[in-house]
Amino acid sequence: MKKTKQIFAHLFLMLLGLGEANAEYALNMPKGVTRISNDVYDLHMLILWICVAIGVLVFGVMFYSIYYHRKSAGHQAEQFHDNANIELLWTVIPTIILVVMAIPATKTMMQMDDVSEPDITIKITGWQWKWEYDYLDSGVHFFSSLDAESNQARQLGSGVEAADVDNYLLNVDNPLVLPVNKKIRFLLTASDVIHSWWVPEFGWKKDNVPGFINDAWVSVEKPGIYRGQCAELCGKDHGYMPIVVIAKEQAEYEQWLEEKKAQALAEASSADRQWSQAELIAKGSEVYQANCASCHMADGQGVPGTFPALAGSSVVTGPLDGEVSIVLNGRGMMPSFGAMLNASDLAAVISFTRNGLSNKVGDSVQPLIIKPLLAAMTQPEEDDDW
């Protein structure tokens, strides 16, 4: 009862213009943090009040006519067939109203589609079930997956309660970072199935379609952390594909860019040294939990009939070249991890699966072996000489 009273109290205050749209029991569309989201909100409120006015007028006339022309008051029903003037009136007036509503709606839609003259361009690729971000202007590139705590809590028997995890299923390991007050153009596509990139505070969402490029833009007005999700049913782990955007001031953003570039150089150089088997297995355990456990389960037992078990698998315990080929190139429902992970991560996760998850093969693979295989995958095929 108390919550019901709060809801109605907030609705009353909101109608008077005294309530905040983003309150705990908000009944209205929330405002965002971009110019477009505010334009969408203003358009929404304009159309809402036009509809309210139409409703009050139409129902007011209807209820007035019913009450003052009721039979009990002595009125007799008029016998008439039609009235050309009234029919013309109720056709012309709604048409004018629709034209008036279409003008601001068209203006807002045109602004949403205007991706010209961006300050930064970022390509966003949807994968089952993670996001790939490629900063085309600076060369920074990384994948963003569900964070380790949420990933562990969602698995049955993990011993971790979802209620104990901050931002459960709405946190990632590598957030997208943007500078404030800059026009950011997004190029959106997908590698496998249709995804949809959606951050509510930005005021729009766009489908990521394999083989197509959609575009959109955003200019975040204030620093902060903004969370979203994939808004398209993209497979069994659709609910585990969150989006986190961190908006920073320009100086902080540039510092983050330099850190990302240094991190990429460090990861590249790590593939040029010899790793001990213990290092590979330790690193591989982390890579496995972030990329493989969602299908093959944390203990490697898989999902019978859907995803094969890795514990005791003839592929994992068989020849090393066979597992390397499948992990790099994919097979069936398994995607190509050669397109997602670097040489060190690939070598580590392969070594872990062969020496963890109750498997005890005893061998391992070095990043130096994986590196040329990845290079071969990225080389474009030569055109046939006709």
ABEGO torsion letter per residue (X at the ends): XAAAAAAAAAAAAAAAGABBAABAABABBBBBABAAAAAAAAAAAAAAAAAAAAAAAAAAAAAAAAAAABAAAGBBBBBBABBAAAAAAAAAAAAAAAAAAAAAAAAAAAAAABABGBABBBBBBBBOBBBBBBBAAAGBBBBBBBBAAAAAAABBGAGBBAAABBGBGABBABBBBBBBGBBBBBBBBBAABBBBBBBAAAGBBBBBBBGBBBBBBBBBABBEBBBBBBABBAEAAAAABBBBBBBBBAAAAAAAAAAAAAAAAAAAAAAABBBBAAAAAAAAAAAAAAAAAAAAEAAGAEBBGABBBABGBAAAABBAAAAAAAAAAEBEABBBAAAABBAAAAAAAAAAAAABGGBBAGBBBBAAAAAAAAAAAABBBBBBBX
